[in-house]
Amino acid sequence: MDKNRMEGTAKELKGSVKEAIGKVTRNRVKQAEGAAEKLAGRMQVKVGEAADAVREQLKR
C-alpha cells in the first residue's frame, strides 16, 4: 500500500471531522476548511492508488 493512500485517508478523515464541527457550530470558515482538507485527502488517495496500479503493472 502506498504511503499517499494512508496519509490521504487520514487527511480525509480529519477534514470530515473539521467540516462536521463547522456545521455544528455554524462556522462557515471551519466548514469550508474541512471540505477542502477532505478533498485534498481524497486526491492524495487517488494518487496513491495510481502509484499502486503502476507498481502492479511493472511487476508483470
MDAnalysis code that builds the backbone (N, CA, C; Angstrom):
import MDAnalysis as mda
import numpy as np

u = mda.Universe.empty(180, n_residues=60, atom_resindex=np.repeat(np.arange(60), 3), trajectory=True)
u.add_TopologyAttr("name", ["N", "CA", "C"] * 60)
u.add_TopologyAttr("resid", np.arange(1, 61))
u.add_TopologyAttr("resname", ["MET", "ASP", "LYS", "ASN", "ARG", "MET", "GLU", "GLY", "THR", "ALA", "LYS", "GLU", "LEU", "LYS", "GLY", "SER", "VAL", "LYS", "GLU", "ALA", "ILE", "GLY", "LYS", "VAL", "THR", "ARG", "ASN", "ARG", "VAL", "LYS", "GLN", "ALA", "GLU", "GLY", "ALA", "ALA", "GLU", "LYS", "LEU", "ALA", "GLY", "ARG", "MET", "GLN", "VAL", "LYS", "VAL", "GLY", "GLU", "ALA", "ALA", "ASP", "ALA", "VAL", "ARG", "GLU", "GLN", "LEU", "LYS", "ARG"])
u.atoms.positions = np.array([
    [0.849, -1.183, 0.000],
    [0.000, 0.000, 0.000],
    [0.889, 1.238, 0.000],
    [0.532, 2.177, -0.831],
    [1.299, 3.397, -0.992],
    [1.115, 4.323, 0.204],
    [2.174, 5.021, 0.555],
    [2.158, 5.972, 1.675],
    [1.093, 7.056, 1.462],
    [0.918, 7.485, 0.213],
    [-0.075, 8.517, -0.084],
    [-1.492, 8.066, 0.248],
    [-1.765, 6.789, 0.067],
    [-3.111, 6.290, 0.384],
    [-3.393, 6.399, 1.872],
    [-2.405, 6.041, 2.692],
    [-2.600, 6.105, 4.144],
    [-2.725, 7.551, 4.623],
    [-1.815, 8.410, 4.157],
    [-1.856, 9.808, 4.569],
    [-3.123, 10.494, 4.061],
    [-3.518, 10.167, 2.845],
    [-4.724, 10.760, 2.269],
    [-5.978, 10.372, 3.029],
    [-6.046, 9.118, 3.438],
    [-7.198, 8.661, 4.220],
    [-7.268, 9.389, 5.547],
    [-6.120, 9.568, 6.183],
    [-6.082, 10.294, 7.461],
    [-6.501, 11.748, 7.260],
    [-6.017, 12.370, 6.187],
    [-6.359, 13.760, 5.902],
    [-7.847, 13.895, 5.599],
    [-8.386, 12.923, 4.873],
    [-9.809, 12.929, 4.536],
    [-10.663, 12.820, 5.800],
    [-10.263, 11.956, 6.708],
    [-10.981, 11.793, 7.963],
    [-10.921, 13.066, 8.791],
    [-9.740, 13.642, 8.884],
    [-9.569, 14.889, 9.642],
    [-10.439, 16.007, 9.049],
    [-10.490, 16.072, 7.714],
    [-11.323, 17.076, 7.053],
    [-12.797, 16.858, 7.319],
    [-13.211, 15.604, 7.357],
    [-14.618, 15.298, 7.643],
    [-15.004, 15.752, 9.040],
    [-14.107, 15.513, 9.984],
    [-14.370, 15.926, 11.371],
    [-14.436, 17.446, 11.454],
    [-13.481, 18.114, 10.810],
    [-13.443, 19.578, 10.842],
    [-14.687, 20.166, 10.185],
    [-15.122, 19.553, 9.091],
    [-16.321, 20.018, 8.401],
    [-17.559, 19.835, 9.282],
    [-17.655, 18.703, 9.961],
    [-18.796, 18.446, 10.850],
    [-18.813, 19.436, 12.013],
    [-17.650, 19.714, 12.568],
    [-17.576, 20.694, 13.658],
    [-18.032, 22.064, 13.157],
    [-17.617, 22.412, 11.942],
    [-18.048, 23.681, 11.356],
    [-19.550, 23.746, 11.161],
    [-20.149, 22.631, 10.760],
    [-21.604, 22.600, 10.582],
    [-22.327, 22.758, 11.911],
    [-21.843, 22.038, 12.928],
    [-22.490, 22.078, 14.240],
    [-22.385, 23.466, 14.865],
    [-21.222, 24.087, 14.729],
    [-21.004, 25.401, 15.343],
    [-21.411, 26.550, 14.424],
    [-21.888, 26.190, 13.223],
    [-22.289, 27.178, 12.215],
    [-21.131, 28.106, 11.841],
    [-19.930, 27.538, 11.841],
    [-18.732, 28.263, 11.469],
    [-18.413, 27.914, 10.018],
    [-18.784, 28.812, 9.115],
    [-18.631, 28.536, 7.684],
    [-17.168, 28.402, 7.271],
    [-16.292, 29.155, 7.913],
    [-14.867, 29.076, 7.585],
    [-14.326, 27.690, 7.936],
    [-14.623, 27.220, 9.134],
    [-14.172, 25.891, 9.569],
    [-14.771, 24.808, 8.677],
    [-16.022, 24.975, 8.308],
    [-16.694, 24.007, 7.437],
    [-16.009, 23.964, 6.068],
    [-15.689, 25.126, 5.521],
    [-15.018, 25.186, 4.221],
    [-13.604, 24.604, 4.307],
    [-12.891, 24.889, 5.384],
    [-11.557, 24.320, 5.579],
    [-11.632, 22.793, 5.614],
    [-12.613, 22.283, 6.314],
    [-12.795, 20.837, 6.403],
    [-13.106, 20.211, 5.059],
    [-13.966, 20.868, 4.305],
    [-14.320, 20.349, 2.983],
    [-13.093, 20.343, 2.063],
    [-12.294, 21.400, 2.133],
    [-11.087, 21.482, 1.308],
    [-10.078, 20.413, 1.713],
    [-9.913, 20.215, 3.018],
    [-8.977, 19.203, 3.502],
    [-9.441, 17.795, 3.117],
    [-10.740, 17.591, 3.181],
    [-11.309, 16.297, 2.794],
    [-11.050, 16.031, 1.306],
    [-11.233, 17.038, 0.482],
    [-10.986, 16.904, -0.950],
    [-9.505, 16.646, -1.225],
    [-8.633, 17.358, -0.529],
    [-7.193, 17.148, -0.701],
    [-6.811, 15.720, -0.315],
    [-7.401, 15.225, 0.754],
    [-7.149, 13.848, 1.163],
    [-7.628, 12.851, 0.137],
    [-8.793, 13.102, -0.429],
    [-9.351, 12.213, -1.449],
    [-8.442, 12.176, -2.684],
    [-7.906, 13.342, -3.065],
    [-6.998, 13.403, -4.216],
    [-5.692, 12.665, -3.911],
    [-5.200, 12.790, -2.692],
    [-3.980, 12.098, -2.300],
    [-4.178, 10.576, -2.328],
    [-5.343, 10.129, -1.929],
    [-5.657, 8.700, -2.005],
    [-5.631, 8.238, -3.459],
    [-6.196, 9.040, -4.349],
    [-6.218, 8.684, -5.773],
    [-4.801, 8.603, -6.335],
    [-3.917, 9.504, -5.910],
    [-2.521, 9.456, -6.347],
    [-1.879, 8.157, -5.869],
    [-2.143, 7.785, -4.636],
    [-1.613, 6.539, -4.096],
    [-2.136, 5.325, -4.836],
    [-3.412, 5.345, -5.172],
    [-3.991, 4.234, -5.929],
    [-3.344, 4.122, -7.301],
    [-3.085, 5.253, -7.933],
    [-2.443, 5.240, -9.243],
    [-1.018, 4.695, -9.138],
    [-0.307, 5.100, -8.108],
    [1.056, 4.607, -7.904],
    [1.047, 3.095, -7.671],
    [0.093, 2.618, -6.900],
    [-0.034, 1.172, -6.676],
    [-0.325, 0.437, -7.984],
    [-1.183, 1.005, -8.812],
    [-1.531, 0.376, -10.084],
    [-0.308, 0.309, -11.007],
    [0.475, 1.373, -11.025],
    [1.690, 1.375, -11.847],
    [2.662, 0.308, -11.347],
    [2.837, 0.232, -10.042],
    [3.725, -0.788, -9.472],
    [3.267, -2.205, -9.841],
    [1.967, -2.424, -9.802],
    [1.434, -3.736, -10.159],
    [1.711, -4.062, -11.629],
    [1.559, -3.080, -12.486],
    [1.812, -3.297, -13.915],
    [3.287, -3.573, -14.182],
    [4.159, -2.913, -13.427],
    [5.587, -3.111, -13.605],
    [6.060, -4.483, -13.110],
    [5.323, -5.067, -12.188],
    [5.665, -6.394, -11.674],
    [5.439, -7.479, -12.711],
    [4.548, -7.240, -13.650],
    [4.177, -8.242, -14.653],
    [5.205, -8.373, -15.705],
])
